[in-house]
Every structure is written in structure tokens, then in C-alpha cells.
């Protein structure tokens, strides 16, 4: 039996909580709250929020391995600023405790215990997303840098992305705002409002 804490928002957490004083970069004082727990317990509070706890058991096991690999690869991500490893939002992974956890999730985590993905003898860089919009892209097209043979663009024809939350959206900017944004990303040769855009090639 795992002892849990239920919050006023009805989220259920295992492990212990640490409170410590935290000063923001702007000089404001506050209190940082950190949930300290074993990785398998942490995964039980992430997996059913990132995918449905009712999905196929083999898929649960595959995702548990990806989830464990991603978690271990990103330990310490926020430690220098906040003294915790990972945040609870989509900036890292959604972690809202065990409120959605069921036997399907727990069994998948247990059956894959200590299993991770590796590449060239190290933890493999792995990523996942809620929606790909019909086609993923290669990792170097998103972040640049290294290309990994297991992270190439693939079509995702099974997606019904118009029905997914954030599956489709529209964002409008003015020609001047677009120019300023591109300048901030290093395209310094652009000096005026964007008059027109033409797509020459599409990612494979």
C-alpha cells in the first residue's frame, strides 16, 4: 500500500513534499514545493496524463520505456534554478499524480521495470508529442544538430488530429511582427516588413 496525499484540487500524490524558500531571478521571494519520490512512482503520475490509461497494454509498456528513458535523460533540468529535476507541465512532462492511474498503467510500468532505450551506449534522446498533424519531422529539422536514424520523419495517417485538443490552430501575426520574430532567430538580413512568403520545399 502506498501512502498518498490528496490536494484541495483532488490530485493524489505519493512520496514526500519538500518546501524551501526560493528567490526568483527578478528578486521576488517565494516558496518552492517539490514532490520527492521514486522514479516508478513518478511515472505512475505521468503516464495516464500523457496517454490514456485505457489504451492497449502493449502500448502502455512501450510508452513506459520511452517515459523512463526521457525522465532519466532530463534529470537536473531545473535543479540549478529551482532545486528540482523536472517540472510538472508540458515544458517537461505533465505530472498530476495518481488520480488517473489504474492497474493497466501500473502493470505496464512494473513489467518494464529498469528498461530504457539506448543509442551508442548512452540513454537515447527520445521525444513524444500529442499530435503530429499527419506527418512528423526529423529531429534535426526541429532542433538542428545531430540526426538520429530512429528519429526520421514518418507519416501518421491514423491520426484524427482535427478532433484532438490543439490538433489544429490558427495564429496570425503582422508582417512587421513576423520580421521581428525572424530577426530574433538570427535572420538579420531581413530589414523590413515581410511582403510575401513562398514555400519552395516541404520536409520529407
ZIMOUR-V84865 format. One record per backbone hydrogen bond with DSSP energy under -0.5 kcal/mol. NH is the residue of the N-H (numbers start at 1). CO is the residue of the C=O. E is the energy in kcal/mol with one decimal. If there is no record, write none. Layout:
nh | co | e
NH | CO | E
NH | CO | E
//
This chain:
nh | co | e
3 | 1 | -0.5
5 | 13 | -3.3
7 | 5 | -0.5
7 | 11 | -2.8
10 | 7 | -2.4
13 | 5 | -2.9
13 | 11 | -0.5
15 | 3 | -0.5
16 | 36 | -2.4
18 | 34 | -2.9
20 | 32 | -2.0
22 | 30 | -3.2
24 | 22 | -0.5
24 | 28 | -2.9
27 | 24 | -2.0
30 | 22 | -2.1
32 | 20 | -3.1
34 | 18 | -2.7
34 | 32 | -0.5
36 | 16 | -3.2
36 | 34 | -0.7
37 | 35 | -0.5
42 | 38 | -2.4
43 | 39 | -2.8
44 | 40 | -1.5
45 | 41 | -0.8
45 | 42 | -1.2
46 | 43 | -1.4
47 | 43 | -2.9
49 | 46 | -1.9
50 | 46 | -1.6
51 | 47 | -2.5
55 | 52 | -1.5
60 | 56 | -2.1
61 | 57 | -2.1
62 | 58 | -2.2
63 | 59 | -2.7
64 | 60 | -2.1
65 | 61 | -1.6
66 | 62 | -1.8
67 | 63 | -3.3
68 | 64 | -2.4
69 | 65 | -2.1
70 | 66 | -2.8
71 | 67 | -2.4
72 | 68 | -2.4
73 | 69 | -1.9
74 | 70 | -1.1
74 | 71 | -0.9
75 | 72 | -0.7
77 | 74 | -1.8
78 | 84 | -0.5
78 | 85 | -1.4
79 | 76 | -0.8
80 | 76 | -0.6
82 | 78 | -2.9
83 | 78 | -0.7
83 | 79 | -1.6
84 | 78 | -0.5
92 | 89 | -1.8
93 | 87 | -0.7
95 | 88 | -1.7
95 | 93 | -0.5
96 | 45 | -1.7
97 | 45 | -0.5
98 | 12 | -3.4
101 | 98 | -0.8
106 | 102 | -2.4
107 | 103 | -2.7
108 | 104 | -1.5
109 | 105 | -2.3
110 | 106 | -2.3
111 | 107 | -2.9
112 | 108 | -0.9
113 | 110 | -1.3
115 | 112 | -2.6
119 | 122 | -2.8
122 | 119 | -1.3
124 | 117 | -2.4
135 | 132 | -1.2
136 | 154 | -2.9
139 | 151 | -1.9
141 | 138 | -1.3
142 | 138 | -0.7
142 | 139 | -1.1
143 | 139 | -2.5
144 | 139 | -0.5
144 | 140 | -0.8
151 | 148 | -2.2
156 | 134 | -2.1
159 | 156 | -1.7
163 | 160 | -2.1
164 | 161 | -1.2
167 | 164 | -2.2
178 | 174 | -2.4
179 | 175 | -1.8
180 | 176 | -2.4
181 | 177 | -2.4
182 | 178 | -2.5
183 | 179 | -2.4
184 | 180 | -2.0
185 | 181 | -0.9
185 | 182 | -0.6
186 | 183 | -1.8
187 | 182 | -2.4
188 | 186 | -1.9
190 | 187 | -1.3
191 | 189 | -0.6
194 | 175 | -1.3
195 | 193 | -0.5
200 | 198 | -0.7
//
